[in-house]
Amino acid sequence: MTDARRLSIAAITAFTRDALLACGVPAADADLAAEKMTEADLTGFDAHGIARLNAYCQTLKSGRTNPKPNIKVISRSPATALVDGDDGIGHLVMSYATNLAIELARASGVGWVGARNSNHAGAAGIYADMIVAQGMVGIYAAVSTINHMAPWGGAEALMGTNPIAIGIPAGKEAPVLLDIATSVSSFGNIRQHLAANKPLQEGWVVHSKTGEPITDAKKVGEGVLLPIGGHKGSGLALVIGLLAGVLNGAAFGRAVIDFMGPGSQPTNTGQFVIALDVARFIPPDVFAAEMDRHLNDLRSSPTLPGFDAIRLPGEDRQKRRLDRGQNGVMVPAGLLKQLDDLAAKLSITPLAGR
């Protein structure tokens, strides 16, 4: 990161907003989408933040993503709903769906909202975190916008690295927030290795014909990404794909459209989000105290040799949010140049000049 430059969250958010405005996104939508996109940079999910802005702008310009969607509910019950995103920016579609899930959970105790005709929505934890902020348990999952994994034992990429995020509120402790891809390495991480010309670790990708490890990031297209936990991770990716895709009438398997592929055909990305009202099970203050007690027990338990501390999902996220909110985000020189080239194309102030 010696060639990186530290930029403020305010500058990154403003640049993102201006870029979206230049691509025809209305001001209110550009404000919200920029906030959600920058949330990934703020919390340390760099592969899903401003690093994706150029791709988002390309799909807006090509017509694959609708800059002015009519996001609407097409079916609803006391505890469920199905949202049509009208091919809009995924961050807008899933913010709408998440707020609806929270509304349903307040009334019924649980809200499950599925989405079709959506798009890539950034880091999964964004939406689980929105629900946690309301004192509820939040779950988000999605069909990836490109297939990089094969079914267990297979050689054809028919499944995505379908992510899942689960957030659980606590008291004084940081909320538990697990945000993972179902592959050993997310493709965003592999893309970062490619940009930095770094070798991949063995066990991330194998060749589709030989089964041998691929460690050259330039050759990822010749193989498939491996799931976490062998057949267990493959099974998890499968059920997420079926629930986020097939159940919602969204794309799955061979029907998945590469978000960054040629053409302007919509991706029909599927996602779902669940909000669960803690108060329907246990008084929230009792739950918060119990969460704090158990998290403290886990953190203070003995470590194995080679480990200096026990990390709990969500702790580092909270620390990064504080640090980056105060000190800004390190943006690599290569990415900064890409974004300044984008600024020139869109006739907006370069990020480097903000």
C-alpha positions, 0 to 999 in steps of 0.5 A: 500500500506504499503507493496508496493515498488516504482519502476521506469518506466524505470525498469518496461519498461525494465522488460516488454521488457525482458519478451516479448523477452523471450517469442519469441517477436522480439526486435522492437515489444517488445520495442513498446509493453513494452512502451504501456503496461507501459503507463498504469502504468505511467498514473495510470491504474494499472489494465492494466499495469504490473499487466497483464504481467504474463497473456500476457506471458502465452498466448504467451507461450500457442500459443493463442497470436502470438509472430511474427504476420503479421499485415496487412490491408485487406481493405481500403478506403480514410477514413476507413480501416480494419486491421487483427492482426494475433492474435498478442499482442493487443498493437501492433495491435492497435498501428498499427491501430491507426497510420493508423487512424491518416494517414487517418484523415490527408488525409480525415479529419476522419479515422475509423479503425477496427481490427479483430484477435487482443488481449487484448490491455491494457488501452483504453486511450492509443490509444485515447491519441496517436491521441490527441498528433497529435492535433486530436480527438481520440476515441477507443473502444473494445470488452472485452476479457471475458464476465462479463455482461448480457444484461439488465434484463438478467442473462447470461454473454453474453457481456463484460465490453466493454471499450471506450475512447474519447480524445479531445485536448486543449491548455494550459489545459490538454486534456480531456480524458475519459477512462471508462468501461461500467460496474460500476466497471471494472473487473480489479478493481475487480481483484485488490480487490480480490488480496488485499482481499478487499470486493466489493461495493454493486452495482458492481456485482449481483448473477445470480440466486438471483439478490442479491449483491455479495460483496465477490470478490471470488464469482464474477463467480457466478454473472454478473457485472452491467452496468453504468446507468442501461439500458443506460450503457447496451445499450452502451456496446451492441453497442460497442460490435456490432461495434468493434466485429460484424462489424469487423468480430470479436468475440461477445456474445457467440463467445468471448474466455476468454483471460485467459481461458484454451487452445490456441484457438485465441480470435479474439478480435475486436476493433476500433479507430477513428481519427478526424482532428479538422482543418476540422471544426475549426482552431486548435488555436481557438479550443484550446483557446475555450477548455481552456475557457470552461474547466476553466469555468467548473473547477471554477464553484460552487461545491455541498456539500461534493465535494472539487473540480470539476474533469475533465477527463484527469487532474489526468491522466496528474498529475499521468504521471508527478508524476510517471515519476519522482518518480516511481510506487508503486508495491504491494508486492504480484504482485512483487512476482508474477513478480519475479516468472515469471522472474525465469521461463523466466530466466531474471533479477527480477524486484526487482533487477533492 
